[in-house]
Amino acid sequence: MRSTARELIDDPIESSHDLELNFRDIEYANRWFGGIAPVRRAVRRHRPATLLDIGSGSADIPRALIADARTRNAELRITCTDVNDRLLEIARARSGGIQGLKFERADGTALPYADDAFEMVTCNLALHHFDPPAAIALLREMRRVARRLPWVCDLRRTAHGFVGAWLWTRLWACSKLTRHDGPLSVRRAYTPKEALELAAQAGWRRPAAVRLPFSRMALYDA
């Protein structure tokens, strides 16, 4: 059964240092445990010129996508959004003025953008932070502003994923936030079946879910 316990990152964090350590841990996990690669493959396949990223955190995935686009001489502009102003500050600082990235404060459940405003809309490692009603609102907004493809990459709830997250956070993670939130994130994650049901309720046309390594999954509208 999916946990409804709150993660520490979902509440105000007083220490910017704690936030930075937490997102260093997340960046490491994304790099080595399948957070970046599936999104990069999707962008390579669909070749959007404009992309909206919801819940960008420290913007490590948008930075990787821009870097990859440059190696292919492909045009790509990414709007990175988050509801947390301090995270936006961290993301701007870590991105160092990279061309093609723009940062805006936005709530994924009520996006301030017109219908079909972006060719592709992504949400990475954030869906599990939303309980079902908010998750449906998020997915509905993604479908509304995506001209071609809404794409979600997130954890999926599995027993071995929980064990792996617990071990990794004890052996490697630097942040107390990561040690608390990492295993809980897996317990809060949706199964592919649950994610498909949420997407259907959000009005996605032909939702599909793919299981990925390291207890992750991709959800997209085929």
N, C-alpha and C positions, 0 to 999 in steps of 0.2 A: 504494500500500500504506500502511496506517495506521502511523504512527510510534508506537513504544513508549518514546521518550525521555521522561524526567521533566521536568515543568515546575518552575521554581524555587518556585512557590507551593505545590507539593505537599510541600516539605520545610520544616522549621522556619526561620522568618525572624526574625533577631535584632532588626532595626530596625522598630519600630512606624511610624516615619516612612515607610519604604519601602513597608510594607503600605498605609498610608493613601494614598500617591501612586498605587500600583497600582490601588486600588479607585476612586479618583477617575477614573482613565483608563477603567476598566470601566464606571463609571456614565455617563460621557460616551458611550461606545460603545453602551451599552444605550439611551440616550435618543435618539441620532441614527441608529443603525444596526440598528434593529429588535429590540432586546431586550425592551422594555417592551410595545410595541403589540400583538403577537400574544397575549400572556398577558392583557392587559387586555380584548381582544376575547373571549377564551374565558371570562373571569370574567363579563363582561357577558351573554354568551349563556346560561351555565349558572346564574348567580346563586347561588353557594354562600353559606351563612351562615358555614361554618367551612372554613378552608383551612390545609393544612400546606405550608410551603415548605422544601425540602431543599437544603442548601448555599446559604444565603441571602447569604453574603458580607457586604457592607455594608448589605444589606436595602433597596437602592434600589427594587427591583421591588415588594416588599411595601408600601413606603411609597406608591408610585404607585398601587397597587391600593386601598389604604385611602382615599387622596385622591379617587380616582375614585368609589368607593362613596359617599362623602359627597356628591358632587355629584348622585348619583342617589337620595339618601336610602335607600340599601340597607344592610342589616345585613351586616357582614363582620368576622370575627375571624380573624386569621392567627397561627399559631405558626411562628416563624422558627427554623430549626435550622442548626447547623454543628458540625463536630468540632473546629474551631479556636477555643479560648477567646479568643484575642486578637482574632479577627475578630468574635466575639460582643460583645466590649467596644466595638469600633469601631462596630458596628451599633447597639448601644444608645445610644452617644453621639450618633450622627448622627440617630437617630430621636427624640431629645428627649422621651421620654415620650408619644409619640403613642398615643392610645387605640385599642384594637383590635389592637395588636401585642404579642406575647409572645415571649420569647427563651429557647431551651432548647438545651443541648448534646445532640446526638444523631448517631449514625452512620446514614447513609442505608441501609446494607446490613443493619442490625439495629435497626430502629426500636423504641423502648420504648413503643409505643402499641397499643391493642387493635384487633382487626379492625374495619373500617368506622368508625374513630374520627373521620374527617373527610369532609366531603362531597366535597372536591376536594383533590388533592395535586399540587403543582407542583415541578419541578426545572429551574432555569434556568441555562444556561451552565455546567453541571457534569458532564453525562454523559461528555464526552470525557476527564475526569480519571480515569475508571474503565476499567480493562482488562476484556475481555469477561466473565470469571467474576464480577468485582465488579459490573459493569454489570447482569448478569442478576440478581444478588442485590438490587441497588438497585431495579430495575424490579419484581421480585417483591414487595418490601416496599411499594412504592408502590401496587401493585394490591391488596395485602392491607388496607392501612389506608384506602384510598379507597372511600367508600360509593358514589360515583357516577363520578368521573372522575379518572384519573391523567393528567397533562399534562407533557410534557417539551419545552422549547424550548432548542435548542442550535445550535452551529455544524454545518455539513456540509462534508465534505472536498472541496474543488474547487481547481483550479489558480488560477483568478482570485481565489478567496477568499484563498489564500495570498499572492498578489501584493498584494491590497488590504490585508491585515493588515500585511505587511512595510512598505508605503509609509506607512500610517497611523501605525504605531509609530515610524517614523523622522522623520516630519514633525510629529507632534502629541504623542505620548505623553510624559508627564513622568517616568515611572518606568522604571528599568533592568529591573525585573521585567517590566513590560509589553513592553518592547522585546525581551526574550528570549522571553517566554511567548506573546505575541500570535500571531506566525507559527506557532510550534510547536503552539498550540492547534488551528489549522486542520489541521495535519498529523496531529494525534491524533484529530480528529473522525471520527465515523462517517458513512457515506453513508446515505441513507434506507433502502436495501435492507438494509444491515447492521443498522441500528437496528430494523427490522421483525423481522429474524431473532432479535435479542436479546429483543425483547418477546414473541415467540412462545415462546421457550425459557423465559421468565419466567412463562408462563401467562396472558398477556393474552388476553382473549376474542376481540376483533376489532380488533387493532392497525391503525392507519392512520398514514401519514406524509405530511406536506405540505411541499413546498419553499417557502421564504420568501425574500424579497430579502436581499441582503448575505450570501449563502452561509450562511443559517440554515435551520433546519427545525423543525417541530413534530411530535411523536410523541404520540399519544393512543390511548386504548382506546375505540373506537366501540361 
